[in-house]
């Protein structure tokens, strides 16, 4: 192979690598502080701050760590799940429609392995 052809192939490889999508942010397992703000029936509700523990398994799959299914223990069905290198969105139905049902639409942006922002809309 000629040196010129090798140089062209090497240059193409560098361009291809630089154009590839960024690696996905992997969240850090451990204790997380979450601050929730929002509205209920169109009126602002007081901010609420909680702590939770994200396991290593949940950190690798943020859908497991950030979805309400964690608290609902198997009563939810996720669909329309979209994962990107820097975010996650999904829709979810939870509960038994005969007793209690909840529709959820969520979207998260991962700022870093230790920080995210997001919105979650819930319909009862």
C-alpha positions in Angstrom: 0.0 0.0 0.0 1.4 3.4 -0.9 2.2 6.0 1.7 -0.3 8.4 0.1 -3.1 5.8 0.4 -2.1 5.0 4.0 -2.3 8.8 4.8 -5.7 9.1 3.2 -7.0 6.1 5.1 -5.5 7.4 8.4 -7.1 10.8 7.8 -10.5 9.2 7.1 -10.3 7.2 10.3 -9.6 10.3 12.3 -12.6 12.1 10.7 -14.8 9.0 11.3 -13.9 8.8 14.9 -14.4 12.5 15.5 -17.9 12.3 13.9 -19.0 9.4 16.0 -21.6 10.1 18.7 -20.4 10.9 22.1 -20.3 8.0 24.6 -23.4 7.8 26.8 -23.2 9.4 30.2 -23.2 6.7 32.9 -24.7 7.9 36.1 -22.8 7.4 39.3 -24.3 4.9 41.8 -24.8 5.9 45.4 -26.8 8.5 47.3 -28.6 11.1 45.2 -30.4 14.2 46.3 -33.5 15.0 44.2 -35.4 18.3 44.3 -38.9 18.2 42.8 -40.8 21.3 41.8 -44.1 21.4 39.9 -47.7 22.2 39.7 -50.9 20.4 40.7 -54.2 21.4 39.1 -52.3 24.4 37.6 -51.1 25.7 41.0 -47.5 25.6 42.2 -46.6 23.1 44.9 -43.8 23.6 47.4 -40.4 22.2 46.4 -39.7 18.7 47.8 -36.2 17.4 48.4 -35.6 13.7 48.9 -32.6 11.4 48.9 -32.5 8.0 47.2 -29.9 5.3 46.5 -29.0 4.4 42.9 -27.6 0.9 42.6 -24.8 0.2 40.1 -27.3 -1.7 38.0 -29.7 1.3 37.9 -26.8 3.7 37.1 -26.0 1.6 34.0 -29.7 1.6 33.0 -31.2 5.0 34.0 -34.7 3.8 33.0 -34.5 1.5 36.0 -33.1 4.2 38.3 -35.3 7.1 37.3 -38.6 5.5 36.6 -41.5 5.5 39.0 -41.6 1.7 38.5 -38.9 1.5 41.2 -41.6 2.4 43.8 -44.6 0.7 42.0 -42.8 -2.7 42.1 -43.8 -4.3 38.8 -47.1 -2.4 38.3 -45.8 -0.3 35.3 -45.3 -0.8 31.6 -42.7 1.3 29.8 -43.0 2.2 26.1 -41.8 4.7 23.6 -38.4 4.6 25.4 -35.7 6.7 23.7 -32.1 6.7 24.9 -29.4 9.1 23.6 -25.9 9.7 24.7 -27.1 12.6 26.9 -30.6 11.8 27.8 -33.6 9.5 28.2 -37.3 9.9 27.5 -40.2 7.4 28.0 -43.9 6.9 28.5 -45.3 4.6 31.1 -48.6 3.3 32.3 -48.8 2.3 36.0 -51.4 0.6 38.2 -54.5 -1.5 37.7 -56.9 0.4 35.4 -59.8 -1.1 37.4 -58.6 0.5 40.6 -55.9 3.1 40.0 -54.1 4.1 36.9 -51.5 6.6 36.1 -50.0 7.8 32.8 -46.5 9.2 32.8 -44.4 11.0 30.2 -40.8 11.7 31.3 -37.7 13.3 29.8 -34.3 13.6 31.4 -31.0 15.3 30.3 -27.8 14.0 31.9 -25.6 16.9 32.6 -22.9 14.8 34.1 -22.5 11.4 35.9 -23.7 13.2 39.1 -26.4 15.6 37.8 -29.5 15.5 35.6 -32.5 17.7 34.9 -35.9 16.4 33.8 -39.6 16.8 33.5 -42.3 14.3 34.3 -46.0 14.8 33.5 -48.4 12.5 35.4 -52.1 12.0 34.7 -54.3 10.1 37.1 
